[in-house]
């Protein structure tokens, strides 16, 4: 969650206060998991923790712009999609 806060400021121009508020709101609705096992499958080892958390939380998708994750397409039963692809799929629901 701290990475979310950092990315909101660094990449999306949020003020630190707005990023913190967004993080707090996300923590209210998010299912936080501490995976027992972290697979070593991604080019960026930090992203392996994202994969493990998604699998541990039984997520259906990871929606991201991260190229290292997107390259995998899926892992541990979790599809990895761009925002555009996810929104395209969501239109059919």
C-alpha positions, 0 to 999 in steps of 0.5 A: 500500500505504501507503493500505491501511495508513492506511485500516485504522487510520483507518476500521477501527480497526486499531492502527498495528502491526496495519495495518503487519503486514497491509500486509506480509502483503499485499505477500507475495501481491500483484502490485505494478504500476507502470502506464505510463498512468493514465486520467483517468476517475474523479471522484477523480483518486487513484482513477485510479491504482487503476484503472490498477494493476488494469488493469495487473495484469490484475485481474478486479475491484476490490472496494471501498466507494469511491463514486467507483469504484463509480459507474463499475461497470467500467473498463479491463476491470475490474469494480468491485464492493461487498464484498457483491456480490463475496461474492454472486458468489463463492458460485456458484464 
